[in-house]
Amino acid sequence: MIERILPAAVRSAYALDDPPAATLFAEEAALVANAVPKRRNEFTTARHCARQALAALGVPPAPILPGNRGAPTWPPGIVGSLTHCAGYRAAAVARTADVIGIGIDAENHGPLPDGVLDLVALPAERKDLAELAGSHPETHWERLLFSAKESIYKVWFPCTGEWLGFEEASVTFDPEAGAFSARILRDGPLPSVTGRFLVADGIVLTAIVLTPA
């Protein structure tokens, strides 16, 4: 599904379960050797998807190890993003000649747990969410906001090496276009970003792709 909200320069792959064929390089396996099965499966299948997406770019299989703050480290000349939730894992990659940043996020479509919206949403966003809930009640907009801010962070951090809190991005949705925009409320190289979203088959997906100016 993720390919529906990504441009042609980006290659992607996804899985709805954890295929037995998914394997890890030795150095990857060492990182999750003592993890619980759920974590190990998420880690393995996300990298399985990443290698499928890299193959579509003609890039041979390679370890994808967590770097600073867990951000994946990609082969030279590649940018990408990984995501996983219950019942969905995905990866998106592109060549740096075509794309300078990718952030994707998948979430199960449903209400946020109690108290999470207070941590995620700015006052203006809460007002917008209430209006969207009235006009498009089939969508859990608070979950979509959470996902959009996760995608924003995944684009921001590789560009800056700095943390970005939920309160440091202000998101506006365009439900008819399946798009969103965000103002970054701190100094940095990305004053604003735009992205796309999709809600299908019980999954919320968001994606941001930065292209060279």
Secondary structure as UniProt FT lines:
FT   HELIX           2..5
FT   TURN            8..9
FT   STRAND          11..15
FT   TURN            20..21
FT   HELIX           26..31
FT   TURN            32..34
FT   HELIX           37..56
FT   TURN            57..58
FT   HELIX           68..70
FT   TURN            76..77
FT   STRAND          78..85
FT   TURN            86..87
FT   STRAND          88..95
FT   TURN            96..98
FT   STRAND          101..108
FT   TURN            114..115
FT   HELIX           116..120
FT   HELIX           123..135
FT   TURN            137..138
FT   HELIX           141..160
FT   HELIX           166..168
FT   STRAND          169..174
FT   TURN            175..178
FT   STRAND          179..184
FT   STRAND          192..200
FT   TURN            201..202
FT   STRAND          203..210
//
